[in-house]
Amino acid sequence: MEVINFADTPSIVNRYMMELRDVTIQHDPLRFRTNLDRIGQIMAYEISKRLEYKDTEIQTPLGKCVCREPADKVVLATILRAGLPFHHGFLNYFDRAENAFVSAYRKYREKGDTFDVLVEYLASPRLDGKTLILVDPMLATGSSMELAYKALLGKGTPAKIHVASVIASAQSVDYVKAHFPDDTTLWCGDIDAEVNAHSYIVPGLGDAGDLAYGIKD
């Protein structure tokens, strides 16, 4: 599996990542959502370089012109709710993509910090032969991403898979490598070393869903 870490190469993504992490900035929810959107757009552009293209002849006001357009049929899949602004950034670039949404959440057990990840909702087109781009801003353990992927396989088998995350843990990178097809490409804004007892990435940025949309009860 190829893993692409945007933190390895200096770019404007580094600035957006800094603002997402900075506790003095991240409490502005509009700015937080905008930065997730921006990183989604940049990742979408980079992923677009991996697609197959075809030549298409078009008519301009002055003559004919051969242009390139993607030949791949793209499906953007997102884990609710934190993934929505990140998804929107991808959709700004892949504006003709089909879309899929998976509701996955942590159900904590009565004692301790252990939990099960449950999938309650799935809306997806058929995936057979298409390029699946599965996005979620926080990839802590990898288990939610795996369950979302398995749920989506009920809609068919994609030809190509890209997994995109704003921040991943080293543990989750290993988990995705072990549970996704070998030809999957994993895109990360940054990779942090630690996951704490509550399964949050450290230093991470906190709860992306709460920062984007408010604290849940």
Accessible surface in RSA format (square Angstrom, percent):
REM  Atomic radii and reference values for relative SASA: ProtOr
REM  Chains: A
REM  Algorithm: Lee & Richards
REM  Probe-radius: 1.40
REM  Slices: 20
REM RES _ NUM      All-atoms   Total-Side   Main-Chain    Non-polar    All polar
REM                ABS   REL    ABS   REL    ABS   REL    ABS   REL    ABS   REL
RES MET A   1    59.88  31.0   2.49   1.6  57.40 136.7   5.64   4.8  54.25  71.9
RES GLU A   2    84.17  48.3  73.29  55.4  10.89  25.9  40.77  78.9  43.40  35.4
RES VAL A   3    46.38  30.5  18.23  16.5  28.15  67.8  18.23  15.8  28.15  76.4
RES ILE A   4    38.83  22.1  35.80  26.7   3.03   7.3  38.83  28.0   0.00   0.0
RES ASN A   5    26.21  18.1  18.72  18.1   7.48  18.0   4.47  10.8  21.73  21.0
RES PHE A   6    22.32  11.2  17.89  11.1   4.43  11.5  21.74  13.2   0.58   1.7
RES ALA A   7    43.45  40.0  18.88  29.1  24.58  55.9  19.06  26.8  24.40  64.6
RES ASP A   8   112.76  79.0  80.04  79.7  32.71  77.4  31.12  73.3  81.63  81.4
RES THR A   9    88.19  62.7  87.06  88.3   1.13   2.7  58.76  78.9  29.43  44.5
RES PRO A  10   122.65  89.4 102.87  93.8  19.77  71.9 104.89  86.6  17.75 110.3
RES SER A  11    54.49  46.0  30.96  41.3  23.53  54.2  45.97  97.9   8.52  11.9
RES ILE A  12    96.95  55.2  87.29  65.0   9.66  23.3  90.87  65.4   6.08  16.5
RES VAL A  13     1.02   0.7   1.02   0.9   0.00   0.0   1.02   0.9   0.00   0.0
RES ASN A  14    55.22  38.1  48.17  46.5   7.06  17.0  32.20  77.5  23.02  22.3
RES ARG A  15   112.34  47.2 106.68  54.4   5.66  13.5  38.81  53.0  73.53  44.6
RES TYR A  16    34.77  16.2  34.77  19.8   0.00   0.0   7.92   6.0  26.85  33.1
RES MET A  17    10.71   5.5  10.71   7.1   0.00   0.0  10.71   9.1   0.00   0.0
RES MET A  18    89.25  46.2  82.81  54.8   6.44  15.3  47.35  40.3  41.90  55.5
RES GLU A  19     9.07   5.2   8.04   6.1   1.02   2.4   0.00   0.0   9.07   7.4
RES LEU A  20     0.36   0.2   0.00   0.0   0.36   0.9   0.36   0.3   0.00   0.0
RES ARG A  21    59.35  24.9  43.35  22.1  16.00  38.1  35.61  48.7  23.74  14.4
RES ASP A  22    47.31  33.1  38.31  38.1   9.00  21.3  14.56  34.3  32.75  32.7
RES VAL A  23    94.64  62.3  90.24  81.7   4.41  10.6  90.24  78.4   4.41  12.0
RES THR A  24   117.02  83.2  78.90  80.0  38.12  90.9  76.56 102.8  40.46  61.2
RES ILE A  25    34.67  19.7  28.69  21.4   5.98  14.4  32.87  23.7   1.80   4.9
RES GLN A  26    13.59   7.6  12.79   9.3   0.80   1.9   0.64   1.4  12.95   9.8
RES HIS A  27   125.17  68.4 102.68  71.4  22.49  57.5  82.31  84.8  42.86  49.9
RES ASP A  28    69.05  48.4  61.89  61.6   7.16  16.9  24.96  58.7  44.09  44.0
RES PRO A  29    63.62  46.4  63.62  58.0   0.00   0.0  63.62  52.5   0.00   0.0
RES LEU A  30   116.41  64.8 116.31  83.2   0.10   0.2 116.31  81.7   0.10   0.3
RES ARG A  31    93.01  39.1  89.54  45.6   3.47   8.3  25.13  34.4  67.88  41.1
RES PHE A  32     2.46   1.2   0.19   0.1   2.27   5.9   2.11   1.3   0.35   1.0
RES ARG A  33    71.01  29.8  70.45  35.9   0.55   1.3  14.28  19.5  56.73  34.4
RES THR A  34    48.75  34.7  44.65  45.3   4.10   9.8  35.29  47.4  13.46  20.3
RES ASN A  35     1.31   0.9   1.31   1.3   0.00   0.0   0.00   0.0   1.31   1.3
RES LEU A  36     0.30   0.2   0.30   0.2   0.00   0.0   0.30   0.2   0.00   0.0
RES ASP A  37    20.86  14.6  20.86  20.8   0.00   0.0   8.60  20.2  12.26  12.2
RES ARG A  38    91.65  38.5  90.03  45.9   1.62   3.8  17.08  23.3  74.57  45.2
RES ILE A  39     0.09   0.0   0.09   0.1   0.00   0.0   0.09   0.1   0.00   0.0
RES GLY A  40     0.00   0.0   0.00   N/A   0.00   0.0   0.00   0.0   0.00   0.0
RES GLN A  41    47.14  26.4  47.14  34.5   0.00   0.0   4.39   9.3  42.76  32.4
RES ILE A  42    44.62  25.4  42.73  31.8   1.89   4.5  44.62  32.1   0.00   0.0
RES MET A  43     0.24   0.1   0.24   0.2   0.00   0.0   0.24   0.2   0.00   0.0
RES ALA A  44     0.03   0.0   0.00   0.0   0.03   0.1   0.00   0.0   0.03   0.1
RES TYR A  45   112.21  52.4 112.06  63.8   0.16   0.4  72.83  54.7  39.38  48.5
RES GLU A  46    48.18  27.7  46.96  35.5   1.23   2.9   5.92  11.5  42.26  34.5
RES ILE A  47     0.00   0.0   0.00   0.0   0.00   0.0   0.00   0.0   0.00   0.0
RES SER A  48    22.93  19.4  22.92  30.6   0.01   0.0  13.45  28.6   9.47  13.3
RES LYS A  49   122.11  59.6  89.68  55.0  32.43  77.2  62.15  55.9  59.96  63.9
RES ARG A  50    98.89  41.5  79.77  40.7  19.12  45.5  34.63  47.3  64.26  38.9
RES LEU A  51    12.03   6.7   0.52   0.4  11.51  28.9   0.52   0.4  11.51  31.0
RES GLU A  52   104.34  59.9 102.92  77.9   1.43   3.4  30.71  59.4  73.64  60.1
RES TYR A  53    93.59  43.7  61.32  34.9  32.28  84.0  49.66  37.3  43.94  54.2
RES LYS A  54   106.76  52.1  99.83  61.3   6.93  16.5  51.67  46.5  55.10  58.7
RES ASP A  55   102.86  72.1  73.75  73.4  29.12  68.9  19.98  47.0  82.89  82.7
RES THR A  56    43.98  31.3  40.06  40.6   3.93   9.4  41.31  55.5   2.67   4.0
RES GLU A  57   110.09  63.2  81.89  62.0  28.20  67.1  24.06  46.5  86.03  70.2
RES ILE A  58    80.31  45.7  73.03  54.4   7.28  17.6  80.31  57.8   0.00   0.0
RES GLN A  59   116.19  65.0  86.03  62.9  30.16  71.8  56.36 120.0  59.83  45.4
RES THR A  60    46.92  33.4  40.59  41.1   6.33  15.1  37.63  50.5   9.28  14.0
RES PRO A  61   138.43 100.9  97.58  88.9  40.85 148.5 110.57  91.3  27.86 173.1
RES LEU A  62   176.95  98.5 139.29  99.7  37.66  94.7 145.99 102.5  30.96  83.3
RES GLY A  63    27.08  33.4   0.00   N/A  27.08  33.4  26.51  72.8   0.57   1.3
RES LYS A  64   143.53  70.0 108.90  66.8  34.63  82.4  75.36  67.8  68.17  72.6
RES CYS A  65    52.94  40.0  46.26  51.6   6.68  15.7  12.89  32.7  40.06  43.2
RES VAL A  66    93.91  61.8  68.09  61.6  25.83  62.2  68.09  59.2  25.83  70.0
RES CYS A  67    49.18  37.2  43.06  48.0   6.12  14.4  26.40  66.9  22.79  24.6
RES ARG A  68   191.86  80.6 163.06  83.1  28.80  68.6  38.93  53.2 152.93  92.7
RES GLU A  69    58.53  33.6  57.93  43.8   0.60   1.4  18.45  35.7  40.08  32.7
RES PRO A  70    65.26  47.6  52.61  48.0  12.66  46.0  52.61  43.4  12.66  78.7
RES ALA A  71    48.99  45.0  24.03  37.1  24.96  56.8  25.45  35.8  23.54  62.4
RES ASP A  72    26.01  18.2   6.96   6.9  19.06  45.1  11.76  27.7  14.25  14.2
RES LYS A  73   143.65  70.1 135.49  83.1   8.16  19.4  83.55  75.2  60.09  64.0
RES VAL A  74    13.28   8.7   7.45   6.7   5.83  14.0   7.45   6.5   5.83  15.8
RES VAL A  75     0.00   0.0   0.00   0.0   0.00   0.0   0.00   0.0   0.00   0.0
RES LEU A  76     0.15   0.1   0.15   0.1   0.00   0.0   0.15   0.1   0.00   0.0
RES ALA A  77     0.00   0.0   0.00   0.0   0.00   0.0   0.00   0.0   0.00   0.0
RES THR A  78     0.00   0.0   0.00   0.0   0.00   0.0   0.00   0.0   0.00   0.0
RES ILE A  79     8.15   4.6   7.55   5.6   0.60   1.4   7.55   5.4   0.60   1.6
RES LEU A  80    56.98  31.7  44.69  32.0  12.29  30.9  45.08  31.7  11.91  32.0
RES ARG A  81    73.68  30.9  66.80  34.1   6.87  16.4  47.69  65.2  25.98  15.7
RES ALA A  82    18.24  16.8  17.44  26.9   0.80   1.8  17.44  24.6   0.80   2.1
RES GLY A  83     0.00   0.0   0.00   N/A   0.00   0.0   0.00   0.0   0.00   0.0
RES LEU A  84    65.18  36.3  61.27  43.8   3.91   9.8  61.61  43.3   3.56   9.6
RES PRO A  85    10.17   7.4   4.74   4.3   5.42  19.7  10.14   8.4   0.03   0.2
RES PHE A  86     0.00   0.0   0.00   0.0   0.00   0.0   0.00   0.0   0.00   0.0
RES HIS A  87     7.94   4.3   7.94   5.5   0.00   0.0   7.35   7.6   0.59   0.7
RES HIS A  88    94.94  51.9  94.38  65.6   0.56   1.4  64.94  66.9  30.00  34.9
RES GLY A  89     0.00   0.0   0.00   N/A   0.00   0.0   0.00   0.0   0.00   0.0
RES PHE A  90     0.26   0.1   0.26   0.2   0.00   0.0   0.26   0.2   0.00   0.0
RES LEU A  91    53.83  30.0  51.87  37.1   1.97   4.9  51.96  36.5   1.88   5.1
RES ASN A  92    70.10  48.3  43.07  41.6  27.04  65.1  16.45  39.6  53.65  51.9
RES TYR A  93   109.36  51.1  85.91  48.9  23.46  61.0  47.93  36.0  61.44  75.7
RES PHE A  94    19.65   9.8  15.14   9.4   4.51  11.7  19.65  11.9   0.00   0.0
RES ASP A  95   104.89  73.5  79.46  79.1  25.43  60.1  26.63  62.7  78.26  78.0
RES ARG A  96   216.51  90.9 183.10  93.3  33.41  79.6  76.02 103.9 140.49  85.1
RES ALA A  97    15.99  14.7   0.01   0.0  15.98  36.4   3.31   4.7  12.69  33.6
RES GLU A  98    68.86  39.5  62.69  47.4   6.16  14.7  38.65  74.8  30.20  24.7
RES ASN A  99    47.06  32.5  30.04  29.0  17.02  41.0  10.26  24.7  36.80  35.6
RES ALA A 100     0.00   0.0   0.00   0.0   0.00   0.0   0.00   0.0   0.00   0.0
RES PHE A 101    57.71  28.9  57.71  35.7   0.00   0.0  57.71  35.0   0.00   0.0
RES VAL A 102     0.00   0.0   0.00   0.0   0.00   0.0   0.00   0.0   0.00   0.0
RES SER A 103    27.36  23.1  27.25  36.4   0.11   0.2   4.62   9.8  22.74  31.9
RES ALA A 104    13.22  12.2   0.01   0.0  13.21  30.1   0.02   0.0  13.20  35.0
RES TYR A 105    86.38  40.3  79.35  45.1   7.04  18.3  72.49  54.5  13.89  17.1
RES ARG A 106    68.22  28.6  50.68  25.8  17.54  41.8  23.40  32.0  44.82  27.2
RES LYS A 107   114.65  55.9 111.05  68.1   3.60   8.6  63.06  56.8  51.60  55.0
RES TYR A 108   101.05  47.2  76.90  43.8  24.15  62.9  70.43  52.9  30.62  37.7
RES ARG A 109   127.11  53.4 112.86  57.5  14.25  33.9  49.86  68.1  77.26  46.8
RES GLU A 110   179.16 102.9 137.41 104.0  41.76  99.4  62.63 121.1 116.53  95.1
RES LYS A 111   178.93  87.3 165.62 101.6  13.31  31.7 111.86 100.7  67.07  71.4
RES GLY A 112    66.31  81.8   0.00   N/A  66.31  81.8  38.20 104.8  28.10  62.9
RES ASP A 113    56.32  39.4  48.33  48.1   7.99  18.9   8.98  21.1  47.34  47.2
RES THR A 114    73.68  52.4  68.00  68.9   5.68  13.5  69.02  92.7   4.66   7.0
RES PHE A 115    36.26  18.1  17.67  10.9  18.59  48.4  17.67  10.7  18.59  53.2
RES ASP A 116    60.83  42.6  57.18  56.9   3.65   8.6  16.14  38.0  44.69  44.6
RES VAL A 117    19.75  13.0   5.60   5.1  14.15  34.1   5.60   4.9  14.15  38.4
RES LEU A 118    63.98  35.6  62.27  44.5   1.72   4.3  63.98  44.9   0.00   0.0
RES VAL A 119    54.34  35.8  22.86  20.7  31.48  75.9  22.86  19.9  31.48  85.4
RES GLU A 120   126.98  72.9  88.32  66.8  38.66  92.1  30.69  59.4  96.29  78.6
RES TYR A 121   118.88  55.5 113.37  64.5   5.51  14.3  85.33  64.1  33.56  41.4
RES LEU A 122    55.36  30.8  28.78  20.6  26.59  66.8  28.78  20.2  26.59  71.5
RES ALA A 123    36.84  33.9  30.63  47.3   6.20  14.1  36.58  51.5   0.26   0.7
RES SER A 124    23.54  19.9   0.00   0.0  23.54  54.2   3.12   6.6  20.42  28.6
RES PRO A 125    31.13  22.7  17.90  16.3  13.23  48.1  30.20  24.9   0.93   5.8
RES ARG A 126   132.21  55.5 128.15  65.3   4.05   9.7  70.74  96.7  61.46  37.3
RES LEU A 127     0.08   0.0   0.08   0.1   0.00   0.0   0.08   0.1   0.00   0.0
RES ASP A 128    77.15  54.0  62.94  62.6  14.21  33.6  34.50  81.2  42.64  42.5
RES GLY A 129    58.98  72.7   0.00   N/A  58.98  72.7  30.07  82.5  28.90  64.7
RES LYS A 130    28.11  13.7  27.51  16.9   0.60   1.4  16.36  14.7  11.75  12.5
RES THR A 131     3.06   2.2   2.75   2.8   0.31   0.7   0.00   0.0   3.06   4.6
RES LEU A 132     0.48   0.3   0.48   0.3   0.00   0.0   0.48   0.3   0.00   0.0
RES ILE A 133     0.00   0.0   0.00   0.0   0.00   0.0   0.00   0.0   0.00   0.0
RES LEU A 134     0.00   0.0   0.00   0.0   0.00   0.0   0.00   0.0   0.00   0.0
RES VAL A 135     0.34   0.2   0.34   0.3   0.00   0.0   0.34   0.3   0.00   0.0
RES ASP A 136    16.65  11.7  16.65  16.6   0.00   0.0   0.00   0.0  16.65  16.6
RES PRO A 137     0.53   0.4   0.53   0.5   0.00   0.0   0.53   0.4   0.00   0.0
RES MET A 138    36.75  19.0  27.33  18.1   9.41  22.4  27.26  23.2   9.48  12.6
RES LEU A 139     3.79   2.1   3.16   2.3   0.63   1.6   3.79   2.7   0.00   0.0
RES ALA A 140    13.32  12.2   9.74  15.0   3.57   8.1   9.74  13.7   3.57   9.5
RES THR A 141    27.01  19.2  25.27  25.6   1.74   4.1  18.71  25.1   8.30  12.5
RES GLY A 142     3.09   3.8   0.00   N/A   3.09   3.8   0.66   1.8   2.42   5.4
RES SER A 143    30.08  25.4  30.05  40.1   0.03   0.1  25.20  53.7   4.88   6.8
RES SER A 144    31.43  26.6  30.66  40.9   0.77   1.8  15.90  33.9  15.53  21.8
RES MET A 145     1.27   0.7   0.28   0.2   0.99   2.4   0.28   0.2   0.99   1.3
RES GLU A 146    13.29   7.6  13.29  10.1   0.00   0.0   0.38   0.7  12.90  10.5
RES LEU A 147    59.92  33.4  57.86  41.4   2.06   5.2  57.86  40.6   2.06   5.5
RES ALA A 148     0.00   0.0   0.00   0.0   0.00   0.0   0.00   0.0   0.00   0.0
RES TYR A 149    17.12   8.0  17.12   9.7   0.00   0.0   8.18   6.1   8.94  11.0
RES LYS A 150   117.37  57.3 104.39  64.1  12.98  30.9  61.16  55.1  56.21  59.9
RES ALA A 151    27.75  25.5  11.53  17.8  16.22  36.9  24.06  33.9   3.69   9.8
RES LEU A 152     0.15   0.1   0.15   0.1   0.00   0.0   0.15   0.1   0.00   0.0
RES LEU A 153    64.91  36.2  49.87  35.7  15.05  37.8  50.21  35.3  14.70  39.6
RES GLY A 154    62.27  76.8   0.00   N/A  62.27  76.8  37.52 103.0  24.76  55.4
RES LYS A 155    68.37  33.4  68.37  42.0   0.00   0.0  13.61  12.2  54.76  58.3
RES GLY A 156     8.44  10.4   0.00   N/A   8.44  10.4   7.68  21.1   0.76   1.7
RES THR A 157    95.16  67.7  89.96  91.2   5.20  12.4  57.76  77.6  37.41  56.5
RES PRO A 158    11.20   8.2   0.45   0.4  10.75  39.1   0.45   0.4  10.75  66.8
RES ALA A 159    59.62  54.8  30.89  47.7  28.74  65.4  40.66  57.3  18.96  50.2
RES LYS A 160    64.85  31.6  61.91  38.0   2.94   7.0  63.06  56.8   1.79   1.9
RES ILE A 161     9.19   5.2   6.52   4.9   2.67   6.4   6.52   4.7   2.67   7.2
RES HIS A 162     8.79   4.8   8.79   6.1   0.00   0.0   5.69   5.9   3.10   3.6
RES VAL A 163     0.00   0.0   0.00   0.0   0.00   0.0   0.00   0.0   0.00   0.0
RES ALA A 164     0.00   0.0   0.00   0.0   0.00   0.0   0.00   0.0   0.00   0.0
RES SER A 165     0.00   0.0   0.00   0.0   0.00   0.0   0.00   0.0   0.00   0.0
RES VAL A 166     0.00   0.0   0.00   0.0   0.00   0.0   0.00   0.0   0.00   0.0
RES ILE A 167     0.00   0.0   0.00   0.0   0.00   0.0   0.00   0.0   0.00   0.0
RES ALA A 168     0.00   0.0   0.00   0.0   0.00   0.0   0.00   0.0   0.00   0.0
RES SER A 169     0.02   0.0   0.02   0.0   0.00   0.0   0.02   0.0   0.00   0.0
RES ALA A 170    43.88  40.3  41.08  63.4   2.81   6.4  42.94  60.5   0.95   2.5
RES GLN A 171    94.62  52.9  85.78  62.7   8.84  21.0  40.04  85.2  54.58  41.4
RES SER A 172     0.00   0.0   0.00   0.0   0.00   0.0   0.00   0.0   0.00   0.0
RES VAL A 173    10.77   7.1  10.77   9.7   0.00   0.0  10.77   9.4   0.00   0.0
RES ASP A 174    90.31  63.3  84.50  84.1   5.81  13.7  28.06  66.0  62.25  62.1
RES TYR A 175    61.96  28.9  56.78  32.3   5.18  13.5  47.05  35.4  14.91  18.4
RES VAL A 176     0.00   0.0   0.00   0.0   0.00   0.0   0.00   0.0   0.00   0.0
RES LYS A 177    95.57  46.6  82.12  50.4  13.45  32.0  34.12  30.7  61.45  65.5
RES ALA A 178    79.08  72.7  38.31  59.1  40.77  92.8  48.75  68.7  30.33  80.3
RES HIS A 179    80.08  43.8  56.74  39.4  23.34  59.7  38.63  39.8  41.45  48.2
RES PHE A 180     8.99   4.5   0.00   0.0   8.99  23.4   1.73   1.0   7.26  20.8
RES PRO A 181    52.58  38.3  39.57  36.1  13.01  47.3  51.82  42.8   0.76   4.7
RES ASP A 182   119.87  84.0 108.26 107.7  11.62  27.5  35.27  83.0  84.61  84.4
RES ASP A 183   107.47  75.3  80.99  80.6  26.49  62.6  49.73 117.1  57.74  57.6
RES THR A 184     1.00   0.7   0.00   0.0   1.00   2.4   0.00   0.0   1.00   1.5
RES THR A 185    11.46   8.2  11.46  11.6   0.00   0.0   0.00   0.0  11.46  17.3
RES LEU A 186     0.00   0.0   0.00   0.0   0.00   0.0   0.00   0.0   0.00   0.0
RES TRP A 187     6.53   2.6   6.53   3.2   0.00   0.0   6.53   3.5   0.00   0.0
RES CYS A 188     0.00   0.0   0.00   0.0   0.00   0.0   0.00   0.0   0.00   0.0
RES GLY A 189     0.59   0.7   0.00   N/A   0.59   0.7   0.00   0.0   0.59   1.3
RES ASP A 190    35.43  24.8  35.43  35.3   0.00   0.0   0.60   1.4  34.83  34.7
RES ILE A 191    50.72  28.9  30.27  22.5  20.45  49.3  30.27  21.8  20.45  55.5
RES ASP A 192    11.09   7.8   7.37   7.3   3.71   8.8   3.71   8.7   7.37   7.4
RES ALA A 193    93.83  86.3  66.40 102.5  27.44  62.4  68.61  96.6  25.23  66.8
RES GLU A 194    92.59  53.2  88.49  66.9   4.10   9.8  31.47  60.9  61.12  49.9
RES VAL A 195    32.91  21.7   6.85   6.2  26.06  62.8   6.85   6.0  26.06  70.7
RES ASN A 196    53.08  36.6  40.55  39.2  12.52  30.2  22.11  53.2  30.96  29.9
RES ALA A 197    79.34  73.0  49.97  77.1  29.37  66.8  62.73  88.3  16.62  44.0
RES HIS A 198    90.05  49.2  90.03  62.6   0.02   0.1  50.89  52.5  39.16  45.6
RES SER A 199    17.60  14.9  17.56  23.4   0.04   0.1   0.00   0.0  17.60  24.7
RES TYR A 200    81.20  37.9  80.84  46.0   0.35   0.9  55.05  41.4  26.14  32.2
RES ILE A 201     9.59   5.5   0.80   0.6   8.79  21.2   0.80   0.6   8.79  23.9
RES VAL A 202    52.94  34.8  50.78  46.0   2.17   5.2  50.89  44.2   2.05   5.6
RES PRO A 203   103.74  75.6  80.90  73.7  22.84  83.0  84.43  69.7  19.31 120.0
RES GLY A 204     2.99   3.7   0.00   N/A   2.99   3.7   0.04   0.1   2.94   6.6
RES LEU A 205    10.34   5.8   0.67   0.5   9.67  24.3   7.33   5.1   3.01   8.1
RES GLY A 206    41.39  51.0   0.00   N/A  41.39  51.0  32.68  89.7   8.71  19.5
RES ASP A 207    36.27  25.4  28.67  28.5   7.60  18.0  17.04  40.1  19.23  19.2
RES ALA A 208     3.88   3.6   0.84   1.3   3.04   6.9   0.84   1.2   3.04   8.1
RES GLY A 209     4.48   5.5   0.00   N/A   4.48   5.5   3.08   8.4   1.40   3.1
RES ASP A 210    31.52  22.1  24.98  24.9   6.54  15.5   7.99  18.8  23.53  23.5
RES LEU A 211    27.49  15.3  20.62  14.8   6.87  17.3  23.99  16.8   3.50   9.4
RES ALA A 212     0.14   0.1   0.02   0.0   0.13   0.3   0.02   0.0   0.13   0.3
RES TYR A 213    95.15  44.4  59.16  33.7  36.00  93.7  56.94  42.8  38.21  47.1
RES GLY A 214    34.60  42.7   0.00   N/A  34.60  42.7  31.66  86.9   2.94   6.6
RES ILE A 215   159.28  90.6 125.89  93.8  33.39  80.5 125.89  90.7  33.39  90.6
RES LYS A 216   119.62  58.4 100.32  61.6  19.30  46.0  98.32  88.5  21.29  22.7
RES ASP A 217   194.01 135.9 123.08 122.5  70.93 167.7  68.61 161.5 125.40 125.1
END  Absolute sums over single chains surface
CHAIN  1 A    11125.0       8828.6       2296.4       6187.9       4937.1
END  Absolute sums over all chains
TOTAL         11125.0       8828.6       2296.4       6187.9       4937.1
